[in-house]
Amino acid sequence: MDNRKRQPSSSSAGSLVFWSSSLPRQAARVLIVEALPPGWSDTCSVLCDALDNFLSLACSLDGPCRIPLLSLYAISRQPECLLPFVQVRGNLARLRSCVEELRSIPGESCIKSAAKGGDLLRQAVLDSLQQFKQFIRHTSTGNQACSNASVEVTVVTSQPGRSLIHQLESGLKGADLVPLRRLLVVQIVGSQVLINQTPLHSVRNSPSSHENEKYSLMLGTEVDLQQVENSVFAMEMVLKAWLQEQGGDREHLHLLLPSPSDSPLPVCVKCDMLERLISPALVPSTPSLGVKTESVRDFLPAVKGPGNQSPTPQRLRVIKVLHADGVCESVLYGLPLVIRPTTCWQLDWDEMETNNSLFHALCQTLRNQDLFLLLRVEPDPLVVPGTGVCSHYVLQPSPSVSLLLKPVASRELLLPCSLPVSNQDPSPNAMNSIQ
């Protein structure tokens, strides 16, 4: 493998702490990018922009470490390790340099055969696993957490995903894949392709994948195919799945329902919990996200200047009208604030009466048409535009002459959440137990 000689990023001792956190099951990550023609010229800027955005977030997050280690490979003329395993937190400069290196790979290459590309991909997977084993061996020094660590490999390609998985399963058959927990092939496709067919998430469980079933990587290793649109947002969501807890050793939650009269035990429904948002409190570089809404004082802008000045009014600009049934509660966070027309004594009676009429009309219009408003905080004129992430809020009407203001997550904070929709009814026994 063509592995560029780079200096280690930090002491090996620092690598150990990331497996002893409140997210102990987080796997190390390997990203393998197929920079092959003709697809690379179309996907290069999209993937690199998504990587840059994602790493900017991941490197700055407070709290327990969500990505202990990251390695990056590119396949063009040959497999090339652009980034040996490094810690993500605190390494933004180096990671961005690696993304720019990936961006500089030309859209044309001497590799023309998909079969040859598949062979190079197999080499990259095996080399990443060998590199991970060596890293753990040299840094564990008897540390039990590191010795039990695992790695997940994500391959980004423009090739047909099914045939690529077929090549990988055939090529990796019999190889030592002990630390590999999951192999995910992400196929970037056009939006029209996604409209015409259902995206796949588990090739091995797909009805049309019987050909692949005769190959088996290893017990305990998942092989998945995910098709995504060629857009920055879609690729960001693929990468942000790395931030979610990967544990599965035991369930997170038990729901206890009242038992029938003839049973002493409650009906227990066992559940897992999934994060929907990155908490704004974990993003220290963006204080304007509106982390706190516990009181009016938390919401108002900070007073600048000497003396006990009164806080200036917060200015929120309406940027979009939303249908109420199109707003998902999972993207809202924090405590809501009730909004009413002002009773400030410094306003004259005519202005106050006009303001009350405008407020009443706004409430009635939103309520009658079942609409919400999306608001954005007006930037401070003293702050350079484009720095940080702006706060956004949803304004919804109530039956009384009042409105409810709720913080809403911006795109940067959203985590992937793709839950299945079932067209089948539950079993009669289950319905009887719940009812």
N, C-alpha and C positions, 0 to 999 in steps of 0.2 A: 504494500500500500504506500501511496505517496503521502507521507505524513510530514507536514512542515514543522521544522524545528522551532519550538516556541518555549519561552521561559514559563515555569510553573507560576500560577497566579497567586498562590498563598501557601502557607505552611500546611503540611499534611494533618497536623493536629486539629486545625480549624475545620477540616472536613468532617470530623467525627460528630460534632455537636448536632448536625442537622438531622441525624436519625433518632436523636433522643428528644423529641418535641411532642406537642400534642397532636401532631399529624405523623405518627411513627411509621405509617405504611406507605408514605410517598415514595414512588420509584424514581430512580435516576432516569433521565430522558436522553434519547439519541434521536436527532432529526437528520434524515437522509434525504437530500434534495436531488432529484433527477434533472440536471440542467442539459437536457438533450433536445436536439431539433426534432420537429419544428415547434414543439410546444413551449420551449423555454422562452422564446422571444415574446410570447403572449402572457406568460405567467410570472416572469422575473420580477417586474416592478410591483405587481400585486403581492407576491409572497414576501418580498423584501420589505415593503411598507408595513405589512401586517406583522412581520417579525420585529421591526423597529418599534412599532407601537406597543406590542406585547412585552418586549424586553424592558422598555421604559417603565412599564407598570410593575412587572415582576421584580425588577431590581430594587424598587423603592418601597415595596410593601413592608410594613411593620408586622409584628406578630410572628407566629411559628412559620418556619420555612416550608414553602409549598413545593419547591423544586430544589432538591438537594444538590443535584449535579446535572450538567447539560453538556452534550457533545454534538458537533455539527459536521456532517459529511456532505460533499457535493460530488456528483458523478457527471463528468463531461467527457474528456478524453480518457480519463482514468479515475478511479475512486480517489478522492483527496480529503483528508481530515483537516478541515479548516479550523476546528476548535476541539482540542482534546478535552477531557472531562474537567470542568471548572465549576466552582460555586457560582450561582446566579446572583445572589444578593451582594451588592457592593462592587459588581464587575461590569457596570454599564458601559464604560469606555471601551473595554476590550470586546464586549459582545457586539457593540455597534460597529467596531472596526471589522469584526468578522462578517457582519451583515453586508457592509460595503464591499468586502472581498467577494462575497457571494454575488452581489449585484454586478460586479465587474466581469463576471464570466460571460463571454460572448454568446450570442444567440445561435451561432453556427458551431458545429463540432464535427470531428472526423467520425464519430460514432453514427452509423446509419442503420445498423441492424438492431431491432428490438431484442432479438435473442442475445446479442452481445451485451446490450444494456442490462438485460436480466442477469447475466453472469457477473457483470461488474457490481450489480446491486447485491447479489449474494456475497461477493467478497466484502463489500462494505458492511453488511450485517455481521458477518463472522469477525471482521476486524474490530468492530465496535464492541462486540461481546468480549473478545480477548483483551481489549484495552480496559474494559470495565473490571474484568477479573484481576488484571494486574494492579489497577488502581486500588481496589478493595484489599488485595493481598498486601500492598505496601503501606496502606494507611490504617488497617484494622488493628494490628498489634494486639490481638486478643479481644478486641471490642466485639461483643456479641451482636450488637445492633447492626454493625457494618457487615459482619459475616452472614447475616440473614438478608442483606439488601438485595433488591431486584432492579431490573432495568426494563424499560419499555422503549421499543423502537417504532418511530413513525416515519413512513416513507411518503414523500410528496411527489406525485408523478402526473403526467398528462396522458400516459399510456392507458389502454383499457385495463381496468383494475382486476377483472377476473383472470385474464391470461397472466398478469403479473404475479398474482398470488399462486397460480398454478406453477409458474416457473420457480417461485421462491420455495414452495413446499417440496417440489421435486429436488431442487438444488440443496436445500438444507436438511434433507432426510438423512438421518444418521449422524448429524453434527452434534457437538456438545452444546446444548442450549439451556444449561441448568439455570443461569440467572435471568433468562428471558421470560418475563411475565406475559407480555403481550406484543404482538406485531400488528400494527395498524397501517394499512395502505390507504392513503388519501388521494383520490383521483379528482383532479380539477377538471370540471366539464363546463360546457356552456349552459346558460340558464334554460335554454329551450330543451336540452336533454333532461334536466331535472323536472321540467313540466310534464314531459312525455312518459317518464317512468318513475317508479318509486325508489328513492335512495335506499341503498343496502347498508346494513350495519353489522351483519354477521353472515359472511359468505358460507361458513360451515353449516349454518342452520337454514340456509336459503334452499327452497325446493329445487332450484335449477343448478345447484352446485354439487350434484352427486359425483361428477367427475373428480372433484377435488377431495372427496371423502376417503379415497384410497391412500392418500398421503396424510401423514400425521407428523407434525413437528415434534411434539412431546406432551406428555400428560401435564396439564396445568397451564399450558401456553395458549392464549387466545389468538386467533388470526381473524382480523376483521377488515372489511372494506367500507369506506365511507366516501360518498360522492358529494362534492361541494361545488358551489358556483365560483367562477373565477372573479371574486371580488375581495377587497381588503377586509370587509366586515366578516364574510364567511370564513376566511382563513384565520382571522383573529379568534373566532369562536372555537375553531379546531385547537388552536394553541392554548386558549384559556381553559380548556378541559384539563390541562395539566395542573391548574391551580386548585381543582376540586379534590376533596379528600378521596383517596384511593382505597381506603380500608374496606374490608369485607369479612373480617374474622367473626363478627357477631353483629346482630341487629342493633339499631340505635334506639328504638322506641317501642314500647308496648302500650297499645290502646286497650284499656279494660272497660268492657261494656257490661251493663247489668245482665246477670245470668237469668235464664228461665227459672221459674219457681222450683222445678224439680232438680236443679243442679246447684251444688254449693260453690262451684268455681265460676268466675266471670268468663265471658267470651273475650279471648285475647287476640288482638290483631297486631302482628309484629311488623314494624316498619323501619325503613331507613330514611335519613334526612339528607337533603341535597341543598347546598348553598345556591342561591339565585344571584346574589350580588356580592361584590367586594365591598366591605364596609368603608365608607368615606373616611372613617377615623384611622384606617390603616394606610391612607395616602397622605403622608405628611407634607408633600410639596404642593398641595392644592388646598390651601385653607379656605377658599371661597366655595367649597362644595356644600356648605350648609350642614355640617356634621351634626350640630345640636339644634333642636327645636323645642327644648324643654320649657323655655319661657320666652316671653316677648323680647327680653334683653338679649337672649342668645341669637335671636333672629335679626335684630337691628344691626346696622353697620357699626364698627368700632369708632369711637369718638377720637378724632385726631386734633392735636393742638393742646395748648395749656388751658388750665381752668376747668371748671365743671360745666362744660357745654352740654346742651341737650343733643341727643343723637339725632342725626338727620334721618328723614324717612327713607326706608328701603324702597328702591325703584325696581318694579318687575314689569317687563315688557311682554305682552301677549305675542307669541310667535306662531301659534297654530291652534285651530279648533279641532277638538277630538270628539268622536262619538263615544258616549259613555260605555257602551258594550265592547269597545275596542281597547279599553284600558285594563290591563291585568294588575291585580293587587300585588303580585309578586315583585313588581318593579318599584314599588313605593317603600319608603323606609322612614324611620324617625317618628316623632309624635306630631299629630296634626294640630293646626291652629285654626280657631274659628275667626272668620273675617266678618266684620260688621261695618256699617257706615260710621265714619268718625264723629266723635262728640267733642272734638278739640275746641276749647273756649276761645281760642285766638281767631277762629273763623267768624266772619259776620253771618247774620241770620240768612241773608239771601244766598250766599255761597253754600251754607250748610244745607239749606232746603233744596237747592239745585243738585248738590252732591247726593243727598238722600234719594232724590228721584232717579238719578242715574244709576245708583246702586240697586234700587228696587227693580228698575227695568232690566239691568244685567241679570239679576237673580231669576226673574220671571222668564227672560228669553232663554237662558241656559236650561231651566227646568222644563219649559214647554217643549223644547226641541231635543231634550235628553242629550245635552252637550257638556263637555268639559273644556277647559282652556289650558293650554300648555304655556308656562311662563318661564322666562329666563331673566336672571338678575342682570340689571344694567351694570356694565363695568365701571369701575372707578376711573374717572378721567385722568387721574394722576398715575394710573398703572398702564404699562405698555400693553397694547392689545395683543391677544394671542398667547399670553402667558398663563399657564394653569388651565384648569377645567372649570367652566362656569356652573353655578348652581341652577337647577331647573325644578319647577314645581308644577303640580297639577291643581287646578282650582275647580271645585265641583259644587253645584248648588245643593241646597237643602230645602225642605218644605217651608221653613221659616225664612224671613228676610235676612239670610246670612249665607256665607260661603265657607267651604272647608278647604284649607290650604295644606297640601301634603308634598313633602320632598319626593322627587322622582329621580331614579338613577339615570345618569348619563351613559352613553355608549361605553365609555371607558370602564365602567364598573360592572357591566353586565357579564354574567357567566352563562355558558351554554345550558339549556334546559329543554331537551327534546323528549317528551314523555309520550308513550303510545296511546292511541285512541282505539278503544275496543268497540267492535260492532257486535260482539257476542254478549249474551246475557250470562250472569253468574249462575253457578249450579243451584238447583232448587234447595239442596241442603244448606249451602252457604246463605241463601236468601232467608231461609227459615231461621237460621241462627241469629242473623243480624236483626231481622224484623222482630 
